[in-house]
C-alpha cells in the first residue's frame, strides 16, 4: 500500500497525499496558505416515510464550483494566482469535501420508535474527493497502470480508515465522468462517501444474498463467467455484462476471492486490478469517437453482521445508447423504478469484448 502523507487545509479539513511507487516528489508537502476559516457546515438528514429511506438536504452545496476554467480549477496544484484545495504538487490526493453531503460530524442516527413523519437529524458521515492527477485534462483510463495502482491504494487506505469512524455504515468510492453524468469539475477525480446508513441499493443486495440458500456471490460468479456476457477474465477477477442489465452500457466486475471491500485486497491483487481496470476504462472510450460518460461505482460490504457474505463489486454504467443518443430516466424508470432496457446485454458484451481486447 502506498505511503500516506497527511496534512490540513485552511479550515481544518484533512488532506492526504499518495505518491506513485516511482515518484520523485518530496516526502513532505507545503502548508495551505489561505486565511484560516471555519469548517463547512453539516447537512441535514430527513427520513422519508414513503420509502423508509434517508434523504440528505445539503443546501450549502448550491454554492459549489460549476465547470470553472482551467486557470481557476480548485483541483489543480496551488499557484500564486490560484489558491486551490491542493496546497502543493501531488500524484494522487484525497481531501475532505468543502461542501459535504455527509459530515464532518460523526455519530449514530437513530429513528425513534413509532416516529415516521417529520423526523430529521444531523447528516453524519464523511465526504472525500479523490484527485487522480495534478494535470487538469485527461481521464483515469488514459493514465499509467502505476497511477491507477496509486488510486486503488488510496481507495484501500480510505476505505479502511473511514469504516472505523463512529456511525459509518458503508463506504462508497465512485467516479462520475462526463458532463452528461452531471460532473461539475473537468479535472479527473472521484469521490468517497461514508454513509451513516446502509444505502437502499445495498439493502436490496443484502436481502437477496441473505435469502439465498447457497453462496450467493460464488454462484453468481460461476453463472456469469460461463455465459456469453463475460467480457474479461484475469487470474483474480471476472468482468461481465449482467444478465438483467438496466443501462445501454453496463459492466460488472467481481473478485474470484470473497473480499468484503477494497481494503482486503492483497498487494498483488491490487496491482492486477490496476491492469484490469485500465483495460476496462480504456475500452469504454473506444466504443465511440468521443469519450464515454460513465459512473464507476465500487459496491462494498456495509458494516453489518454477516458482511463477510457480501462481496466487493464494481459496477460501471453509462446512459449512452448510441454515438449521439442518451438514455434518459423517464416515467417508468424515474417514477416506478421499473427499467426498460434499450440494448440486449449479450450485444453489449460482444461490443465490449471487441473494444477491451
N, C-alpha and C positions, 0 to 999 in steps of 0.2 A: 504494500500500500504506500502511496506517495506521502512523503513527509509534509506535514501541515505547518504553515506559518500563520500565527494568529495576530490580529490587530483590532483596533477600534476605530470607528468612524466618528465624525464630529458630534453626533448626538448620542453616542454610547452604543450604537449598534455594532454587532460583531462583523468582522470580515476575516476570511480565511483564504490563504494563497496555497495552491497546489502546483508544484513545478513539474515539468516533464523530466523523465529519467535523465535525459542528456542536457538539461537546461544549464545555461551559464549565468542565470540570474543570481544576485546575491542572496544570502540566507536571512536577510532582514529587509524590511520594507519601510519606505518613508511614511511619516505620520500624516494624517488628514489635517490640512492647514485651514480648513473652513472654520468660521466662527462657531464656538460651541452653541448647541441648541438643545431643545427638549426632544425626547424620543417621539416617534409617531404615535398617534392615538390608537387605542384598541377598538375594533369594530364591535357591533352588537350581534348576538346570536338569537334568532327567533325560532320558535317551534311552530311548525305547520301542522295543525290538527287533521288536515285532509289527507296527508301522506305519512304522518309521523316522521317527517324529516326536518333537519335543521337547516335554516336559511341564514346566511350572513348578510347583514346590512352594513356596508362599509362606504359611507357617503364621501369620506375623505379621498377615496380612490378616484373621484371625478377630476381631481387636480393633477393626476399623474401625467408624465410626459407623453405626447402623442406624435409619433413619427418626426422627431426633431432632425434637423440637418446634421451631417457628419461632424461639423465643427462644434456642435453643441451636444453631442451624444453623451448621456450620463454613464455609459458602459465602456467608453474608451479610457485609456490611462490619462490621468490629470496632466494638463499643460497650464501654462500661465494664463491662457485665455479661456480655459475650460476646466473649472474645478469640479471634476466629476465624482462619481461614487467610488472610483478606483484611484486612491492616492498615489500609486506607484505602478510601474510596469509589472506584468504578470504573464504566466502561461494560461492558467485557469484560476478563476477567483470565485468565491462564494461569499455573499453578504446578505444580511437581513434586509428584507424589502422595506423601502421607505414608506410605502402605502400598503401595509399588510391587510389581508382579509382575515387572518388569524394571528393572535398575539399582538405585542410581545408578552402579555401577561400569561402565566401558566396556571393550570388548575383543572379540577374535575367539573364537568357540567352535570347537573342533576335535576331531572324533571320531577317536581313534586307529585306525589300520588294524587290522582284524580284531577290534576290541573292540565287542561288541554288548550284552553283559549287565552290568548294574550300573554303567554309566558315568554320572557326574554332574559338573557343573561350575557355575561361577558364572552366575547368570541376568543376563548383561549386558544393557544397553539403557537404556531410559528410559520412564517413565510420567508423563504430564502431565494435569492437569484443566483443562478449558476452561469457565469460568463465563460464561454468556451475558448475565447481567443482575445488578444488585445487588438486585433485587426477589426475594423468596422464592417468590412464587407466579407462575404463568404458564408459557408454553411458547414455544419459539423461533418457531413458526409464527404466533403472535399478536403477535410483536414487529414493529417497523417494518422496512421494507426497508433503511433505513440501518443499523439494528443488525445485521441479518443480513449486510450487506456488511462490517461490522466483524468479525463472527465469521469470515467467509470470509477476510478479511485476516489474522486471527490464524492460521488454518489454513495459509495460504500461507507466512507467516513461519516458523512452527514446522516445517512440512514441510521447507523449505529448510535450516533450521538443524539439525534432527535427522538429516537424511540425511548430514550432514558429520561426525557423531560416529563415532569409530573402532569398527568392528564392526557398526554398524547396517545391516541388510539390507533393511528395509522399514518404512515409516511409515504408520500406520493411524489416521486420525481417525474417531471414531464417536460416536453418541449412543444411549444406552438410554433410552427414555421409557416410564414406567408401571411400577407395581409388578408387573404381570403378566410383565414382561420381567425383573424382578429388581432394579429400582432401589432403592438403599438411602438416597438423599437426594432429597427432593422438589424442592429448589431446581433451576431449569433449568440444566443443564450437560451437557457431553460429556467425552470423554477422547481422548487420543492415545497410542497405544502405538508405541514404536520397537523393533522386534524384532531380535534378533541372528541371526535365521534368516529364510528365506522361508516365510511361513505355508502350511500344507497346501493350503488352497483356491487360493491364488495359484500354488502349484507346478502344480496341475492346469490352471489357466488358461494359464500359460506354456507348458506342454506342448502344449495344444490350439492355441495361436497359432503355436508353432514348427513344428508338424507340418502346418500348413495351407499350401498352395502359393501362395496369394494374400495379399491384405491382409485379415487375419482381422477386425479391428475395423471396417475400412471396409466390408467386405461384410456384416458383422453389422448395422451401422447401416442400410445400404440395405435389408436384408431386413425389419428391424423397423419402419423408418419407412414402408414401403409396406404394412404389414399393418393389419388391423383392431384390433390391440392397441396401436397408437400412441395415446398419451393427450394429449401436449402437444408442440408444436414451437415453438421460437423461432429467432432468427437464427443462434444458435451451438450450440443444444442440442436434443436429442430425448429425450423420456421415453416409456417404453413398458412394458407388461407382457410379460415374456419368454415365448417360445413354450412352454418347458418349465418354467413357474413351479412352485415347490415349495410356496409358502405361500398361504393364503387371500387375503392381500393382499401383492402383491409388485410393486414398481415399480423399473425401472432407468432411469438417465439417462446418456447419452453425449454428449461434446462432438463437434461435427462436425469440428473440427480435431484432429489427432493430438497430444494432450497426454499426457505420461507421468505428471504429478502436478499438484496444485493450485498449486504454486509457479510453474508455467509459464503460468498464466492472465495475460492482459493486464488492465489496469485496467478497460477497457470490458467484457471478458468476465466479470470478477468481479462487476461491477455488474449485468450482465444475469443472471448466475447467481443473485444475491441475489433478484431479482424472480421468477425461475422457481422457486427453492427455496421461497419464501414461498407461492406458488400451490400447490405440491405439499403442503407441510406443513399449510396451512390447509384444503386439500381433504380430506386424510385425516381431519381432525376433523369433517368434515361427513358422514362415512359413517354414523355413528350418533349418538344423542343425547348420549353421553358420549365423552370423548377417546379416540382410538385409540392403544393401546400399540404401539410400533414400535422397531425397530433401524434406524438410519440409518448405513450403512457406506460410507466412501469408499475404494474399492479403487484403490491407486496402484501404479505400476510398481515392482518391487523393484530394489535396487541391484545389478544383474547385467549381464553382457554382453548386448547386444541389447534393453535395456529400452525403447528407442525404438519397438519393435514392440508394446508393451503400453500400452493407452490407459487413462487415468483413467476410472473408472466409479463412479457412485453406485448402491447397491442398498439399497432400503428394504423391509423385510419386517415383517409383523405376523401373529401367530398367531390373530388374531380372525376367526372364520369366521361369526359371527352376533352380534347385539346382546348375547346372554348366553352365548355359547359360545366356547371357545378350542380351538385345535388343539394337542394335546399330542404330543410325540415319543415314541411308544410303541415296540413291539418292532421293526418293520421299519425305522423311521427311526433310532431310537437305537442299536440293536444292529448293524444291517447297512448303515445309510446309504442305504437304498432308500426314497425318498419316495413317498407316495401322495397325490395332490392331491385336495382337497375341492371345489374350485370351478374350472370351466373358465377358463383365462386370458382368453379372449375376453369372458366375462361380467364378470370383474373389471375389465377395461379399460373396458368400457362404463360401469360404475358409477363408476369413477374419472374418466372424461371428464365425466360429469354433475356431480360434486361439485367438480372442479377448475375447470370452466368457469364 
